[in-house]
Amino acid sequence: VQLQASGGGLVQAGGSLRLSCTVSGSISNFGTLAWYRQAPGKWRELVAFVRRDGSASYADPAKGRFTISRDNPKNTVYLQMNSLKPEDTAVYYCNEYPARTWGQGTLVTVSS
């Protein structure tokens, strides 16, 4: 089973993007799923996670701006990102929480 992130791109500061994480297989096989990011020259960090029941938790930089959600019938996890800042520039990954094998991420670039 793989988790494939998509939806990244170039956006101006203050703009929005929605990332998608498609599960090849059944999302019901997973418990908690998460989005992570890695900015240039920095360690990979947790952004947010969503539990099987749909409840979510956020890292401080994401609180109030990002929303994580899971659509079980579509086998997809989303990350809605609003009020983007240049410091949100990073490669974003989806994975289980705790993380297992890493797949390809999707690049988000926020211009000032």
C-alpha positions in Angstrom: 0.0 0.0 0.0 1.3 3.4 -1.0 0.5 7.0 0.0 0.9 9.5 -2.8 1.0 13.2 -2.1 -0.1 15.7 -4.8 -1.4 19.2 -5.2 1.7 21.3 -4.5 2.7 24.3 -6.5 3.7 28.0 -6.5 1.5 30.4 -4.6 1.8 34.0 -3.4 1.9 34.7 0.3 -1.6 34.9 1.7 -2.9 32.4 -0.8 -4.3 28.9 -0.4 -3.5 25.4 -1.6 -5.1 22.0 -1.0 -2.9 19.0 -0.9 -4.2 15.5 -1.5 -2.9 12.1 -0.3 -4.3 9.2 -2.2 -4.1 5.7 -0.6 -3.6 2.8 -3.0 -5.6 0.3 -1.2 -8.1 0.9 1.5 -7.8 3.9 3.9 -9.7 1.9 6.5 -6.5 -0.2 6.9 -4.9 2.8 8.5 -5.3 4.4 11.8 -3.8 7.8 12.2 -2.6 9.5 9.0 -0.5 12.7 8.9 1.1 15.4 6.8 4.8 16.2 7.3 7.0 18.8 5.6 10.7 19.4 5.1 11.9 22.8 4.3 15.3 23.4 2.7 18.1 22.8 5.2 15.8 21.7 7.9 14.6 18.5 9.5 11.3 16.9 8.5 8.5 18.0 10.8 5.0 17.0 11.6 2.3 19.4 10.3 -0.9 17.7 11.4 -2.5 14.3 11.8 -6.0 12.9 11.6 -7.3 9.9 13.5 -9.5 7.2 12.2 -12.6 8.9 13.8 -11.7 12.2 11.9 -10.4 14.1 14.9 -7.3 16.1 14.2 -4.3 17.7 15.9 -1.9 20.3 14.6 1.6 21.5 15.1 1.8 25.1 16.2 2.8 26.6 12.8 -0.4 25.0 11.3 -2.9 26.0 13.9 -5.6 28.3 12.7 -4.4 28.2 9.1 -4.3 24.5 8.0 -7.1 21.9 8.1 -6.5 18.2 7.8 -9.3 15.8 6.8 -9.9 12.3 5.6 -12.4 11.1 3.1 -12.7 7.4 3.6 -14.9 6.6 0.6 -12.3 8.3 -1.6 -9.3 6.8 0.2 -7.9 10.3 0.4 -6.5 12.6 3.1 -6.5 16.3 2.5 -4.5 19.3 3.8 -6.2 22.6 3.2 -3.6 25.4 3.6 -4.8 29.0 3.9 -3.0 32.2 4.7 0.3 30.7 3.4 3.6 32.3 4.4 7.0 32.1 2.7 8.1 29.9 5.7 5.6 27.3 4.6 7.8 26.6 1.6 8.7 22.9 1.8 8.2 19.5 0.4 5.1 18.0 1.9 4.7 14.3 2.6 1.8 12.2 3.8 2.5 9.1 5.9 1.2 7.2 8.8 1.6 8.5 12.3 4.1 7.4 13.6 5.7 7.5 10.2 6.7 4.5 8.3 8.3 4.2 4.8 8.5 7.6 3.1 7.1 8.1 -0.4 7.4 11.0 -2.8 6.3 14.4 -1.5 4.9 17.4 -3.2 6.6 20.8 -3.4 4.9 23.9 -2.1 6.6 27.2 -2.8 5.2 30.4 -1.3 6.5 33.6 -2.8 6.6 36.9 -0.8 
